[in-house]
């Protein structure tokens, strides 16, 4: 590098950086007039280097923005897939219960949440209804709701204990799976 600078006979050298990386240098030889460069000359050259910097910085910025857009699209695809799974958890068929008309509707506030509503047949003559809500919104609440649903359904068909004991066991399972700031409200 020193040999190149000596060959250029640069009397003024201005670095060109992209971020903290030195990518180029603007070297200026002596003035034809023989006079030294003035402050105005140096200011003009620094302005020129600033323009060069912008031209060199654009591709890096474009790559950064392109990467951020790709990541945002990937996350949106993940959320869309999670929302589809979440909606399938509410794709239940209401049981036909003699002497009782049932209807239900689910309208989440956000794409994902911790709402829980479920119907299931326990025996030929007994039906279960579960209504619950996980604190908060978003992916973590939806995941904990899916865990609650699986726990309720898994224990609902266990004839070994009373409904109260099964709900208590479900509560223990959800408590163990929850973050310290999360909780579930459940009615069976």
Number of C-alpha atoms within 10 A of each C-alpha: 6 7 8 9 13 10 9 13 13 14 14 14 14 14 13 21 18 14 10 7 8 10 12 15 12 15 15 15 12 14 10 7 6 7 8 12 13 9 9 9 11 14 11 12 18 16 12 12 19 14 13 15 18 14 11 16 14 12 11 13 12 11 11 12 12 12 12 12 12 12 12 12 12 12 12 12 12 12 16 14 12 17 19 13 15 21 15 10 15 15 11 13 11 15 16 11 13 7 6 7 9 9 7 9 7 11 7 12 10 10 17 22 23 24 25 22 20 20 17 17 16 15 9 7 8 9 14 17 14 16 14 18 21 22 19 16 17 16 17 18 22 25 17 24 25 18 17 24 20 13 18 21 18 12 18 22 15 12 10 9 10 11 16 10 12 20 18 12 15 23 19 12 14 19 14 10 14 17 11 8 7 15 18 20 12 17 11 15
